Every structure is written in structure tokens, then in C-alpha cells.
Amino acid sequence: MPNVKDCPGFETFGADVQRAREAVKMSRRELAEKVGIDPRYLANIELCGTIPSVPVVMQLIRICKLPAERCFNPES
């Protein structure tokens, strides 16, 4: 499983997901259920720098309303 150091543009992805989730007062369990992943896996994404699969990334970007270009085009 790739980690943040292997994926330029994803350095703050986990923290961004966590901030967005907390801003709408959603629990980690609630977000994990919406995305279809285990809450522990979401915790690893938010806290440990685990980079999820593209479908999970896309779900998190959509649900958390994160700017996709920041992840996929880090130079912009």
C-alpha cells in the first residue's frame, strides 16, 4: 500500500479529509459507511498517511468536497 511519501500531491490528503469531516460534524464511522470502508482504514488514511485506492479517493473527494486538482495536479 503506497504511503504519502510515495505520492506527491497527497501530503495533506488525510488531514484534509479529517478537517472536512470534522467541519460538518461527521464521525469517522459515518464517513467510512458512506464510502464503504472500515472506520479503522479511514483512521489510517487520516492519521497515518495511507493512500487509498482511486475509487476510495474519489469518494472521499466527492463527499468531503475536497479540491481534486490539489491531489492530482500538485503543481497547480
Secondary structure, DSSP 8 states (H G I E B T S, - for coil): --BGGGSTT-TTHHHHHHHHHHHTT--HHHHHHHHTS-HHHHHHHHHH-B---HHHHHHHHHHHT--HHHHH-TT-
